[in-house]
Amino acid sequence: MHSILMEFGPVTIRAFGLCMALGFLFGWRTAVLLCKRTGQDADQLTTLLTWLMISALLGARAAYVLEHWHAEFADAPLMILRLDQGGLMFYGGFLAAALVLLLYARIHRQHVLSITDLVLTVVPLGHAFGRVGCFLHGCCYGRVTTSRFGVAFPQGSPAWWEHVSAKPPLISQHATASLPVIPTQLIEAGANALLFVVLFTLYPRCRTLRGLLTGCYLMAYATLRFGIEMLRGDPRLAVGPFSISQAISLVLFALGLALAVYSPRMRLDVRIAQNTLPHMEQ
């Protein structure tokens, strides 16, 4: 695809890094917009989202390195620092950011579900941009397909290397492109964009039900990711019959279902809800 978008002397602008930056920018601006529309104080929102972004990047990279250590990093450990070339595991970043969010809520004495309802409403928007970056970089690709919607990635891409190094090889080392594969990145990007539209529409109406939108996000994304994993063609570590991401999806779906069921019991008074950030009531 187009891993490198532009080069200005020693400066290289890569598609993956640009999409990640755009995802954070649009996610942040949308979260601020939601705060203003619902009468919330967003003064500390930027600080919180910045910490969440940093922790998510570190967690996503750490999880990817652990999963692909022998294949990609054992002989070149300094490649761990090359975040611009892709190589992030969403659930690793999600779990790391969740820990930081829990710590933030405890320090500032805020109700964690009121924060997650807001943050997880905009996460799918940023995630959609990230998956477009994955597509342009060529990672997170799907299985080989004969469908007319299949995408062949160019020589040197992750899919090309995987097909060349397969035993037996699926393509010759002289091939200019990989075999056509399912564009799982674009499928997930589109699904995340749709999920964002739904949550964004529901947020003003449902935010007094603490945990409802959090539960809806967890169930929706867990279902999406579980299905996408069945279509993925890149190397995946397994936990029994499931990939690691599928195993995590099952846990998150159960958690989301519990939150959705019990959210009516955690209804937040509208007067309190208008002060969610930064001085949320317990």
ZIKAFEN-V818420 format. One record per backbone hydrogen bond with DSSP energy under -1.0 kcal/mol. CO is the residue of the C=O (numbers start at 1). NH is the residue of the N-H. If there is no record, write none. Layout:
co: {CO,CO}
nh: {NH,NH}
//
This chain:
co: {3,6,8,11,13,13,14,15,16,17,18,19,20,21,22,23,24,25,26,27,28,29,30,31,32,33,34,35,36,44,45,46,47,48,49,50,51,52,53,54,55,56,57,58,59,60,60,61,62,63,64,68,69,69,76,77,78,79,81,82,83,89,90,91,92,93,94,95,96,97,98,99,100,101,102,103,104,105,111,112,113,115,116,119,122,123,124,125,126,127,128,129,130,131,132,133,134,134,141,143,147,151,153,154,157,158,159,160,161,163,172,176,180,181,182,182,183,184,185,186,187,188,189,190,191,192,193,194,195,196,197,198,199,202,203,206,208,208,209,211,212,213,214,215,216,217,218,219,220,221,222,223,224,225,228,231,237,239,242,243,244,245,246,247,248,249,250,251,252,253,254,255,256,257,258,259,262,263,269,270,272,273}
nh: {15,13,11,8,5,6,18,19,20,21,22,23,24,25,26,27,28,29,30,31,32,33,34,35,36,37,38,40,39,48,49,50,51,52,53,54,55,56,57,58,59,60,61,62,63,64,89,65,66,67,68,72,73,74,79,80,81,82,83,85,86,93,94,95,96,97,98,99,100,101,102,103,104,105,106,107,108,110,115,116,117,119,120,123,126,127,128,129,130,131,132,133,134,135,136,137,138,139,233,182,150,181,178,157,161,162,163,164,165,170,175,155,145,151,142,184,187,188,189,190,191,192,193,194,195,196,197,198,199,200,201,202,203,206,207,209,210,268,212,215,216,217,218,219,220,221,222,223,224,225,226,227,228,229,231,143,244,242,239,247,248,249,250,251,252,253,254,255,256,257,258,259,260,261,262,263,265,266,273,274,275,276}
//
